[in-house]
Amino acid sequence: MKRAEILDTAKEYVTQDRQATHGKPEDTFGLIAAYWSAHLDTNISAVDVCAMMGLLKLARAKQNPANSDNWIDLAGYSACAAELAE
């Protein structure tokens, strides 16, 4: 999948109601806050942002681990982090 296709898919995903798939947003935000709090013991870099967005995808995957979109997005954030770290 090319970058533009990924972005087009992301645009499609964010314009649809996904609560049924991922659970209540306030529950997810609480979990993200815990992960981010644990993660933020250092300065934030672009690579850290990718890592934290990956944590967001892990929080969503906790609600529905069978949803492959979360794992695809996590792989995408990991690829971006690897590219930025070079």
Summary of the structure (lengths in Angstrom):
residues: 86
radius of gyration: 13.4
end to end distance: 22.0
largest distance: 38.0
contacts: 203
relative contact order: 0.13
helix: 78%
strand: 0%
